[in-house]
Amino acid sequence: MTLRGRLTAAFLVVVLGPVLLGAFFVASTVTAVDRSRSTERLAVAASTVRTSVDALCQQLRAAADAVALTGDPAVAAGQLVSRGLAAAVQVTDVNGRVTYASPDAPPTPWRDCSEPATASSGPVRALAARVDRRDPAGALLGTVAAAHLVDPAFVARLAAVTGVAVTLLDGGASAARFTHTTESREGRDAVLAAAGAASGERVTESAKGRYVRRIGPSTGQPLPLVLSVPSERPPGLHVTLAGVVVLAGLLAVFTAWRLARVTTRPLAELAGAVDRVAHGDLTARVPVRSSDELGRLAAAFNRMTRETGSYVAALTSSRDQLRGHLAVLGDTLASTHDLQRILRVILHSAIAATGARAGAVLLVEAGGILVAQCSEGLDGRWPAGDPDGSQGLRVPVGVGVVGAVAATGEPQRGRMEPADVPIGEPRCRTYVAVPFATPGGGTTPGGGTVTGGGTTPGGGTSLDEAGAPAAALGVLALYDRVGADEFDDDDLVTLRTFAGHAAVAVENVRVHEEAQRLSLTDPLTGLWNYRYLRESIRREVERASRFGRMLSVLALDLDRFKDVNDTYGHAAGDTVLAEFARRVRGEIREVDLAFRQGGEEFVLLLPETDARGAAIVAERLGAAVRETPIAVEAYAGPIVVTVSVGIAVYPDHGSTGREVLEAADDALYAAKAAGRDTYRVAEARPDVPTREIPVPFGAVSPPDGLPRAGRPVQVPREPGGHARSESAAGVPESNLSGPAHARPDPADEPAATAAEAARAGPDVDWPGPGGGASSGPHPPRQSRGR
């Protein structure tokens, strides 16, 4: 008998028998105990359900009696419903006609508490108690029914009271359908199937390991219910099983030790040799003493040590080389988001690891074109018409070697004759090309999806969520291996690893850029968020202070926006906010900044703009919102909204960004108090000396065409020595105190366009076309009753 046979027989006798016997004993014990406890829990739960339903019926009868004894049933019924003693009350006359029914009453017929214990079809919508209504002489006037809604909340309360899962069946005769349940989706079908197979109120077990019991409909409990509890495990089950396994293991060890005394001399010699190998002695050998399994094992061990010695020498040198490349690659990935630098390091490391003479990393760009992002050693490999490679390595997806790799997602390697080199690719004799993709797949920069898969850092193929190959981001290609005719499978595996790092690098750069965008933008409107507002207003105030310019701040608030949410819903409110943001972007210049400060509150920063220009913008924004109602899908008519605007100017109304923003906020409340759908300019600060500067009909612009802070504008004087002064259109004259608010001259502002001038109106020159902004989540901001 061989060693394998002796050891197998010993372990089957010593270990398998006791383990099987113990498992059978434990299974029987657990089943009995579990069923007993579950049956007891279900019995207690059934009693609790009957008690709860009976108490509810008594409450409904008391409510119906209270209505029947009053002279005005409608008033009494309304009080009972408002106090929560009943969900609805129905009063009928002697002919069965309904004389009163509570508003929003559940549909009839209602399941009567005193209904005989018979199965009925149809779902149970409400549980009701009926009493006769009589006059003082005892004559029957009709009936009064008080009902309680049987809904998911009612079933959930029963489940909470009983501590078990409760299911309300759709009729009492069959358990195939249910009305409400607290069962999980995974075990619901199994519980219903077990309830349908159960007879009476017997406890049965479902296929999902739950014990099930049906109760009702019965006298006093007219609801067809199914109760279920999960199976339990005794607390000492794991300890018992562990003891059995330990005992069986001890017996096995003892038997194996007895057998080893006779049969393990060769194993001891093999163990000694293995120990020497583990300490680095690859010259260890084992004597072959027999031709059985141990003899063959000794011979195989000797062959393994000889081959391992030769492999270790080669692996040691390649390991040191790869360590250096991976260290450089890891440091680069961790220290920078410069994609070009990362790809260059990856390409250089791949060339050094495989011994290639040249290579390139190509990414898929718009239009499905593979474009080389970095290359090495490609000089002199281009066709005669492009000896220096001035056109670069650009290959359409699906064309040539690298194009086919990107399209199919399958790596390729092999030889290539000079006459067979595809158009647009460098000349070579041997090549290897591997695609790469992000782990989640993706699309090309042009928006189209590239079929085929990529590689992960581990060397596997990247799949998308549906299990299909992920869209290829690019290709890593190497040409002409040094010292060998062709690239081998080991080179292919190594190149897959570097291609996987290239995929991770591209994904990391994209995620970093997207995270930067999301941290500063609002996802609903696309405007800048509150976080970026604080940074921008500080920066713009510093710039205005450094160059002596003006900065206008507009605080915008949609009037009565809460009514829009309450009337049309929050989805419609979101549509209104998004459309309002779009219109704001259409009315401002590219240099202007738009922010969503919170809720329906928005802020605009208008660099180098005075109060007059800001007032014109406010008028145009109000007209853009007021004159064109906002159409919302799923509603018959458009929603009409208006906007109130508060205007403040730096440095007239504040010396810091916070002060100017607060001044604009105060002006916004002044616009609200003035009746909404208007704008107001903030009052000048009382602590800063100011004086009114007359603005003539034809204002004289500064030499550079930009509004100045603190520099008065020279104006022509009328006969008599008095200067003409006119208030800015739409701006209260009392609010135009302080430095001059002159508009720039279009002749001195080359960036002005026809669209910008049209926004300011026929009498004002206004630079800047409609620009936009984006944004993200922001801290909550308290509202002051706008």
LODRENGU-812468 format. One line per 2 residues: number of its first residue (from 1); their letters; for each residue x, y, z of C-alpha. Coordinates in steps of 0.1 Angstrom, whole numbers. Example, Ala and Ser with C-alpha at 12.3 -4.5 7.8 and 13.67 -1.06 7.14 Angstrom:
<nodes>
1	as	123,-45,78  137,-11,71 $
</nodes>
This chain:
<nodes>
1	mt	0,0,0  14,34,-10 $
3	lr	19,62,14  -10,81,-1 $
5	gr	-33,50,5  -22,46,41 $
7	lt	-26,82,50  -60,84,32 $
9	aa	-73,53,50  -61,65,84 $
11	fl	-77,100,81  -110,85,68 $
13	vv	-113,62,98  -100,85,125 $
15	vl	-114,119,113  -143,115,89 $
17	gp	-164,92,111  -165,113,143 $
19	vl	-169,145,123  -199,132,103 $
21	lg	-215,118,135  -210,151,153 $
23	af	-223,172,124  -255,150,123 $
25	fv	-260,154,161  -255,192,160 $
27	as	-278,196,130  -306,177,147 $
29	tv	-303,196,180  -302,230,163 $
31	ta	-332,222,142  -353,211,172 $
33	vd	-343,240,194  -347,266,167 $
35	rs	-382,254,157  -394,253,193 $
37	rs	-383,289,200  -396,302,168 $
39	te	-430,286,174  -432,302,208 $
41	rl	-423,336,194  -450,333,167 $
43	av	-476,323,193  -469,353,214 $
45	aa	-469,376,183  -503,362,172 $
47	st	-518,369,207  -504,404,206 $
49	vr	-519,410,171  -554,399,183 $
51	ts	-551,421,213  -540,451,193 $
53	vd	-568,447,167  -594,442,194 $
55	al	-583,474,212  -585,493,179 $
57	cq	-620,480,172  -631,491,207 $
59	ql	-616,525,201  -636,528,168 $
61	ra	-668,516,185  -664,543,211 $
63	aa	-658,569,184  -689,558,165 $
65	da	-710,558,197  -698,594,204 $
67	va	-710,605,169  -743,586,172 $
69	lt	-751,603,205  -746,639,193 $
71	gd	-771,661,176  -746,673,150 $
73	pa	-728,642,137  -706,663,113 $
75	va	-691,684,140  -685,654,163 $
77	ag	-670,634,134  -646,662,125 $
79	ql	-634,665,161  -628,628,163 $
81	vs	-609,627,131  -588,658,140 $
83	rg	-579,642,174  -568,610,156 $
85	la	-594,588,172  -605,577,138 $
87	aa	-593,582,102  -628,587,88 $
89	vq	-664,587,99  -695,578,77 $
91	vt	-731,585,87  -759,567,67 $
93	dv	-797,569,71  -822,541,74 $
95	ng	-822,536,36  -784,532,35 $
97	rv	-778,566,19  -746,584,31 $
99	ty	-756,616,48  -721,625,59 $
101	as	-686,613,51  -652,626,63 $
103	pd	-631,643,37  -603,621,22 $
105	ap	-620,590,36  -605,556,25 $
107	pt	-625,538,-3  -654,516,8 $
109	pw	-663,489,16  -646,489,50 $
111	rd	-638,457,68  -661,455,98 $
113	cs	-647,445,132  -677,424,138 $
115	ep	-676,407,105  -680,369,107 $
117	at	-648,348,104  -650,342,67 $
119	as	-625,347,39  -633,377,17 $
121	sg	-618,388,-16  -602,421,-22 $
123	pv	-577,441,-3  -584,455,32 $
125	ra	-583,493,30  -598,502,63 $
127	la	-610,486,96  -644,500,108 $
129	ar	-668,497,137  -706,503,131 $
131	vd	-732,514,156  -769,522,152 $
133	rr	-780,559,155  -813,564,172 $
135	dp	-834,594,183  -844,600,219 $
137	ag	-875,579,214  -854,549,203 $
139	al	-863,550,167  -836,539,143 $
141	lg	-821,569,123  -793,551,105 $
143	tv	-758,539,113  -725,555,121 $
145	aa	-692,539,110  -658,549,123 $
147	ah	-628,536,103  -591,534,108 $
149	lv	-568,533,77  -551,500,71 $
151	dp	-519,512,54  -482,504,55 $
153	af	-478,525,86  -505,503,104 $
155	va	-488,471,94  -454,486,105 $
157	rl	-469,494,139  -482,458,143 $
159	aa	-447,446,134  -431,469,160 $
161	vt	-455,458,187  -451,421,180 $
163	gv	-414,421,171  -420,399,141 $
165	av	-424,406,103  -461,411,94 $
167	tl	-478,407,60  -513,418,52 $
169	ld	-528,395,25  -550,407,-3 $
171	gg	-580,387,8  -583,358,32 $
173	as	-586,328,9  -552,329,-8 $
175	aa	-517,339,2  -505,345,-34 $
177	rf	-510,383,-31  -504,408,-4 $
179	th	-514,444,3  -487,455,27 $
181	tt	-457,438,42  -427,445,64 $
183	es	-408,415,49  -376,421,30 $
185	re	-377,417,-8  -354,387,-6 $
187	gr	-376,366,16  -410,379,7 $
189	da	-418,353,-20  -406,324,1 $
191	vl	-428,336,31  -459,339,9 $
193	aa	-453,305,-6  -449,289,28 $
195	ag	-480,307,41  -500,294,11 $
197	aa	-490,258,18  -497,260,55 $
199	sg	-531,247,69  -548,267,96 $
201	er	-525,284,120  -498,258,119 $
203	vt	-462,270,119  -442,261,88 $
205	es	-407,269,76  -400,289,44 $
207	ak	-372,282,18  -353,312,31 $
209	gr	-350,299,67  -380,318,82 $
211	yv	-408,303,103  -443,314,91 $
213	rr	-477,314,107  -511,326,93 $
215	ig	-537,342,116  -571,354,107 $
217	ps	-595,363,95  -614,353,125 $
219	tg	-641,366,149  -627,398,165 $
221	qp	-597,398,141  -609,402,106 $
223	lp	-575,409,90  -558,381,70 $
225	lv	-522,383,83  -490,363,80 $
227	ls	-464,364,107  -428,353,103 $
229	vp	-396,352,123  -360,343,113 $
231	se	-345,311,125  -322,314,155 $
233	rp	-290,297,163  -281,285,199 $
235	pg	-254,306,215  -232,276,221 $
237	lh	-233,262,185  -199,275,174 $
239	vt	-182,264,206  -196,229,203 $
241	la	-186,226,167  -151,240,175 $
243	gv	-147,214,203  -157,186,179 $
245	vv	-133,198,153  -104,202,178 $
247	la	-110,167,191  -111,152,156 $
249	gl	-79,171,149  -61,158,179 $
251	la	-71,122,170  -58,128,135 $
253	vf	-25,142,147  -20,112,170 $
255	ta	-27,88,142  -5,106,117 $
257	wr	23,107,142  21,69,147 $
259	la	22,64,109  50,89,104 $
261	rv	73,69,126  74,42,100 $
263	tt	70,62,68  85,96,72 $
265	rp	123,91,71  124,103,34 $
267	la	101,132,44  126,142,72 $
269	el	154,142,46  133,163,23 $
271	ag	124,187,51  160,192,59 $
273	av	169,199,23  139,223,20 $
275	dr	152,241,51  186,246,36 $
277	va	170,259,4  149,283,25 $
279	hg	181,297,40  196,303,5 $
281	dl	215,271,-2  204,261,-37 $
283	ta	230,233,-38  210,211,-14 $
285	rv	200,176,-28  178,148,-15 $
287	pv	189,111,-20  163,91,-40 $
289	rs	158,59,-20  126,44,-36 $
291	sd	104,46,-66  72,55,-48 $
293	el	56,89,-43  84,100,-20 $
295	gr	111,89,-44  95,108,-73 $
297	la	91,138,-50  128,137,-41 $
299	aa	138,136,-78  115,165,-87 $
301	fn	129,185,-58  165,180,-71 $
303	rm	154,192,-106  137,222,-90 $
305	tr	167,233,-71  189,231,-102 $
307	et	165,251,-123  158,276,-95 $
309	gs	195,284,-91  197,295,-127 $
311	yv	165,315,-125  175,333,-94 $
313	aa	206,348,-110  186,362,-138 $
315	lt	158,374,-116  182,392,-92 $
317	ss	195,415,-119  161,421,-135 $
319	rd	146,427,-100  171,454,-92 $
321	ql	164,470,-125  126,469,-121 $
323	rg	129,483,-86  146,513,-99 $
325	hl	121,519,-126  91,513,-104 $
327	av	106,537,-77  109,564,-103 $
329	lg	74,557,-116  59,557,-81 $
331	dt	75,589,-71  63,606,-103 $
333	la	27,594,-99  27,605,-63 $
335	st	43,639,-68  27,654,-99 $
337	hd	-4,657,-120  16,666,-151 $
339	lq	3,640,-175  31,646,-201 $
341	ri	58,641,-175  42,609,-161 $
343	lr	38,594,-196  74,602,-204 $
345	vi	86,584,-172  63,554,-180 $
347	lh	76,552,-216  112,554,-205 $
349	sa	107,527,-179  90,504,-204 $
351	ia	118,508,-229  144,501,-203 $
353	at	126,471,-189  120,454,-222 $
355	ga	151,465,-241  133,482,-269 $
357	ra	150,508,-291  120,531,-295 $
359	ga	85,536,-284  55,560,-280 $
361	vl	25,565,-258  -7,575,-278 $
363	lv	-40,587,-264  -74,588,-282 $
365	ea	-84,623,-289  -115,639,-305 $
367	gg	-126,624,-338  -112,589,-329 $
369	il	-75,598,-336  -46,583,-317 $
371	va	-21,611,-311  14,605,-297 $
373	qc	17,623,-263  54,614,-260 $
375	se	79,593,-280  115,582,-278 $
377	gl	139,569,-305  116,575,-335 $
379	dg	141,598,-353  149,584,-387 $
381	rw	121,559,-387  96,580,-407 $
383	pa	87,576,-444  107,595,-471 $
385	gd	80,622,-474  84,630,-436 $
387	pd	120,622,-427  118,642,-394 $
389	gs	84,630,-383  71,666,-384 $
391	qg	35,653,-388  39,634,-356 $
393	lr	25,599,-348  -13,603,-356 $
395	vp	-32,572,-364  -70,568,-368 $
397	vg	-86,542,-345  -89,510,-364 $
399	vg	-62,518,-390  -27,502,-389 $
401	vv	-12,482,-360  -18,507,-331 $
403	ga	-52,517,-345  -63,480,-345 $
405	va	-50,476,-310  -71,505,-298 $
407	at	-102,494,-317  -101,457,-307 $
409	ge	-86,460,-272  -63,431,-280 $
411	pq	-25,435,-277  -4,426,-307 $
413	rg	33,417,-312  53,404,-341 $
415	rm	76,412,-371  70,437,-398 $
417	ep	87,441,-432  97,476,-443 $
419	ad	72,474,-472  44,465,-449 $
421	vp	47,494,-425  12,511,-422 $
423	ig	9,547,-433  15,572,-405 $
425	ep	35,547,-383  73,545,-379 $
427	rc	94,519,-397  104,489,-376 $
429	rt	113,452,-377  96,440,-345 $
431	yv	69,456,-325  46,452,-294 $
433	av	15,473,-287  -8,471,-256 $
435	pf	-40,491,-251  -49,507,-218 $
437	at	-82,520,-203  -94,533,-170 $
439	pg	-108,506,-146  -143,519,-152 $
441	gg	-141,523,-189  -150,556,-205 $
443	tt	-154,576,-237  -130,593,-260 $
445	pg	-124,630,-257  -145,634,-288 $
447	gg	-175,619,-271  -176,586,-290 $
449	tv	-170,552,-273  -140,532,-285 $
451	tg	-148,495,-285  -123,471,-270 $
453	gg	-106,467,-237  -76,479,-219 $
455	tt	-52,467,-193  -51,472,-155 $
457	pg	-18,476,-135  -21,439,-126 $
459	gg	-20,429,-163  -56,419,-167 $
461	ts	-82,432,-191  -103,462,-178 $
463	ld	-141,456,-180  -169,480,-176 $
465	ea	-200,476,-154  -218,454,-179 $
467	ga	-188,430,-181  -178,442,-216 $
469	pa	-142,454,-224  -138,490,-213 $
471	aa	-132,518,-239  -95,522,-247 $
473	lg	-79,555,-237  -47,549,-257 $
475	vl	-19,525,-267  16,519,-254 $
477	al	38,508,-284  75,497,-285 $
479	yd	97,490,-315  128,468,-323 $
481	rv	139,449,-292  177,450,-286 $
483	ga	195,416,-288  164,396,-299 $
485	de	145,390,-330  110,395,-315 $
487	fd	93,406,-283  82,376,-262 $
489	dd	54,369,-238  73,382,-208 $
491	dl	78,415,-226  41,416,-233 $
493	vt	33,410,-196  57,437,-185 $
495	lr	43,462,-211  8,455,-198 $
497	tf	19,465,-163  32,498,-176 $
499	ag	1,504,-197  -20,499,-166 $
501	ha	0,526,-149  -5,549,-178 $
503	av	-43,543,-175  -42,551,-138 $
505	av	-22,583,-145  -47,595,-171 $
507	en	-76,587,-148  -59,604,-118 $
509	vr	-53,636,-138  -90,636,-150 $
511	vh	-103,630,-115  -81,657,-101 $
513	ee	-93,682,-127  -130,672,-121 $
515	aq	-126,675,-84  -112,710,-87 $
517	rl	-142,720,-109  -168,704,-86 $
519	sl	-153,720,-54  -160,754,-68 $
521	td	-192,750,-88  -229,746,-80 $
523	pl	-242,713,-96  -277,727,-102 $
525	tg	-271,760,-119  -235,757,-131 $
527	lw	-225,790,-114  -197,795,-90 $
529	ny	-205,785,-54  -203,804,-21 $
531	ry	-168,791,-15  -155,806,-47 $
533	lr	-174,838,-40  -154,845,-8 $
535	es	-121,840,-27  -132,860,-58 $
537	ir	-146,890,-40  -113,893,-20 $
539	re	-93,890,-51  -114,915,-71 $
541	ve	-114,941,-42  -76,938,-40 $
543	ra	-73,943,-78  -97,973,-78 $
545	sr	-78,988,-49  -44,983,-65 $
547	fg	-54,999,-99  -78,1025,-85 $
549	rm	-108,1008,-102  -144,1003,-92 $
551	ls	-161,970,-84  -199,966,-84 $
553	vl	-216,939,-64  -252,929,-72 $
555	al	-271,908,-47  -301,891,-65 $
557	dl	-330,872,-49  -360,857,-67 $
559	dr	-392,872,-53  -415,848,-34 $
561	fk	-396,818,-46  -411,798,-17 $
563	dv	-445,801,-34  -430,785,-65 $
565	nd	-418,755,-45  -450,752,-25 $
567	ty	-472,755,-56  -453,736,-83 $
569	gh	-429,714,-63  -392,715,-57 $
571	aa	-385,699,-91  -401,729,-108 $
573	gd	-382,752,-84  -349,736,-95 $
575	tv	-359,742,-132  -366,779,-124 $
577	la	-333,783,-107  -314,767,-136 $
579	ef	-332,788,-162  -326,820,-141 $
581	ar	-289,812,-140  -288,807,-178 $
583	rv	-304,841,-183  -280,857,-159 $
585	rg	-251,843,-179  -266,857,-210 $
587	ei	-267,892,-196  -232,896,-182 $
589	re	-197,899,-198  -170,873,-198 $
591	vd	-151,892,-172  -181,893,-148 $
593	la	-186,866,-123  -219,850,-113 $
595	fr	-224,830,-80  -252,810,-64 $
597	qg	-249,821,-28  -276,798,-14 $
599	ge	-312,788,-22  -326,815,-45 $
601	ef	-299,840,-37  -273,850,-63 $
603	vl	-244,874,-64  -228,891,-94 $
605	ll	-193,908,-94  -189,934,-121 $
607	pe	-152,945,-123  -145,981,-134 $
609	td	-182,990,-133  -198,1019,-114 $
611	ar	-233,1023,-100  -248,1035,-132 $
613	ga	-235,1005,-152  -246,982,-124 $
615	ai	-281,997,-125  -283,991,-162 $
617	va	-274,954,-157  -300,952,-129 $
619	er	-326,966,-152  -317,942,-180 $
621	lg	-318,912,-156  -352,922,-142 $
623	aa	-365,926,-177  -350,892,-189 $
625	vr	-368,874,-160  -400,894,-159 $
627	et	-408,896,-196  -403,859,-205 $
629	pi	-420,835,-181  -402,803,-174 $
631	av	-417,772,-190  -416,741,-168 $
633	ea	-422,706,-182  -454,688,-170 $
635	ya	-472,721,-162  -498,737,-185 $
637	gp	-486,773,-182  -452,790,-177 $
639	iv	-442,802,-142  -438,840,-139 $
641	vt	-411,851,-115  -394,884,-107 $
643	vs	-361,894,-92  -351,920,-67 $
645	vg	-315,934,-69  -293,952,-44 $
647	ia	-263,972,-57  -232,982,-39 $
649	vy	-199,996,-53  -164,994,-40 $
651	pd	-150,1017,-25  -182,1038,-21 $
653	hg	-201,1014,1  -173,994,18 $
655	st	-136,991,21  -135,953,21 $
657	gr	-153,926,2  -174,916,32 $
659	ev	-185,952,37  -195,957,1 $
661	le	-214,924,0  -232,933,32 $
663	aa	-241,967,17  -255,950,-14 $
665	dd	-275,927,8  -289,957,27 $
667	al	-298,973,-6  -315,941,-16 $
669	ya	-338,942,14  -345,978,5 $
671	ak	-356,966,-29  -378,940,-13 $
673	aa	-393,966,10  -400,988,-20 $
675	gr	-424,963,-35  -400,937,-51 $
677	dt	-392,934,-89  -369,964,-87 $
679	yr	-334,974,-76  -318,997,-51 $
681	va	-283,1011,-47  -268,1010,-12 $
683	ea	-265,1041,8  -231,1057,11 $
685	rp	-212,1050,43  -218,1078,68 $
687	dv	-183,1075,82  -166,1082,49 $
689	pt	-166,1118,36  -184,1119,3 $
691	re	-196,1145,-21  -219,1143,-52 $
693	ip	-201,1146,-85  -223,1160,-113 $
695	vp	-226,1136,-143  -234,1155,-175 $
697	fg	-255,1142,-203  -223,1135,-223 $
699	av	-199,1122,-197  -162,1126,-203 $
701	sp	-143,1093,-199  -109,1090,-183 $
703	pd	-80,1086,-207  -79,1048,-204 $
705	gl	-117,1045,-208  -121,1028,-174 $
707	pr	-141,1040,-144  -119,1056,-117 $
709	ag	-124,1054,-79  -117,1088,-62 $
711	rp	-109,1108,-93  -135,1135,-102 $
713	vq	-146,1139,-138  -143,1173,-155 $
715	vp	-176,1184,-170  -185,1213,-192 $
717	re	-202,1242,-175  -234,1260,-186 $
719	pg	-235,1297,-190  -235,1312,-155 $
721	gh	-207,1289,-142  -229,1260,-130 $
723	ar	-222,1225,-141  -251,1203,-154 $
725	se	-258,1172,-133  -281,1143,-142 $
727	sa	-287,1112,-122  -280,1078,-137 $
729	ag	-310,1062,-153  -329,1041,-129 $
731	vp	-306,1050,-99  -320,1071,-71 $
733	es	-301,1104,-71  -295,1103,-33 $
735	nl	-276,1070,-38  -251,1084,-63 $
737	sg	-229,1102,-38  -192,1095,-37 $
739	pa	-166,1092,-65  -176,1095,-101 $
741	ha	-194,1066,-118  -184,1073,-153 $
743	rp	-188,1047,-181  -158,1038,-203 $
745	dp	-156,1052,-238  -160,1025,-265 $
747	ad	-132,1041,-285  -108,1034,-256 $
749	ep	-121,999,-249  -111,975,-277 $
751	aa	-128,946,-261  -163,962,-264 $
753	ta	-186,946,-290  -220,953,-305 $
755	ae	-237,928,-282  -221,946,-251 $
757	aa	-233,980,-262  -268,966,-268 $
759	ra	-269,953,-233  -263,988,-218 $
761	gp	-289,1005,-239  -288,1033,-266 $
763	dv	-274,1060,-243  -246,1040,-226 $
765	dw	-215,1022,-239  -211,989,-220 $
767	pg	-182,965,-226  -183,927,-224 $
769	pg	-206,901,-239  -225,876,-219 $
771	gg	-202,854,-199  -208,827,-174 $
773	as	-198,809,-143  -200,776,-127 $
775	sg	-201,764,-90  -205,736,-63 $
777	ph	-219,730,-27  -216,759,-2 $
779	pp	-222,765,35  -258,771,45 $
781	rq	-268,807,49  -296,820,72 $
783	sr	-325,838,55  -340,870,67 $
785	gr	-375,866,54  -370,875,17 $
</nodes>
